[in-house]
Amino acid sequence: MNVDRMWMARRPNRQCSMTHSWRDLLFLHWEVDVKILQSLIPKGLTVDTFDGKAYVGLVPFRITNIRASGLPPIPGFCHFPEINVRTYVLLNGQDPGVWFFSLDAANLSACIGARLFYKLPYFYAEISQTNIMVSDQCFTEYRSRRYLPKPIPAYASVDYDVDTSKSVPAQQDTLDHFLIERYLLYSTDAQQIYVGQVHHKPYSLSPATISNLREDLVLSAGIRRPTVEPIVHFAKGVEVEIFPILLAQQAR
């Protein structure tokens, strides 16, 4: 079955509910057995694959300039770091999107709101991100430790550097594009599957090198990732429109 991987990149013809800026996105991916991932996602969704291979991702980044449509940013709410564990799924064999196993964020109000309104498995965490620029190189230290809800502690420690002089979009029909360019997300309340959509320009990707990676966020999701080096991508950022979630059967 041919899968249309581009329709969801077009802006929906409806009002967005929020706008965000997503900054300093580091994408780490590992190949994982399809059967393991399929056992962890809800009925109605199937694992999306590239050349028969499935992937789990770990994505630390920063969210800034959060605002409801037409309103100014809310002080104390509009800037915070986040890190998520994810894989890629299809609904009824079509409509490729993201399935989040967890999303850790350093803003308790945002975590509560996202759990309530988007049915997403957010956790409150203490997170720090330090960036040091030296010429065209950016060195970053990222630390995260989960606190709520208990009793699911988890942490991540990632150090990496980026060559910001190079930046190109992913080409269609490549593994890079499969892993990075995702505009739908799926969530559930254990009875219904919901779909949300975002809109932004394609990511412009820069090479990055990992010098330290210690984490158990992926394991906390029930996935024992390989010990091999991850596939690494970095994007400086995009401006994002967030649209309200819909029941999956109403999404098109």
KAGI-V79598 format. One record per backbone hydrogen bond with DSSP energy under -1.0 kcal/mol. NH is the residue of the N-H (numbers start at 1). CO is the residue of the C=O. Records with the same first field share a line. If there is no record, write none. Layout:
NH->CO ; CO
This chain:
9->6
10->7
14->12
17->242
18->242
19->67
20->240
21->64
22->238
23->62
24->236
25->235
26->60
27->233
28->58
29->231
30->56
32->54
37->33
38->34
39->35
40->37
45->42
46->90
48->88
50->53
53->50
56->30
57->86
58->28
59->84
61->82
62->23
63->80
64->21
66->78
67->19
69->17
71->68
77->74
78->74
80->63
82->61
83->104
84->59
85->102
86->57
87->99
89->97
90->46
91->94
92->44
94->91
97->89
98->184
99->87
101->85
102->85
103->121
104->83
105->123
106->81
111->107
112->108
113->109
114->110
115->111
116->112
117->113
118->114
120->114
122->120
123->103
124->148
125->105
126->145
128->143
130->141
132->139
134->137
137->134
138->162
139->132
140->160
141->130
142->158
143->128
144->156
145->126
146->154
147->124
148->124
156->144
157->214
158->142
159->212
160->140
161->209
162->138
163->207
164->136 ; 162
166->163
168->205
174->171
178->174
179->175
180->176
181->177
182->180
185->196
186->98
187->194
189->192
194->187
195->246
196->185
198->183
199->241
205->168
206->234
209->161
211->159
212->159
214->157
216->155
220->216
222->219
223->218
225->223
231->29
233->27
235->25
238->22
240->20
241->199
242->18
243->197
246->195
248->193
250->247
251->248
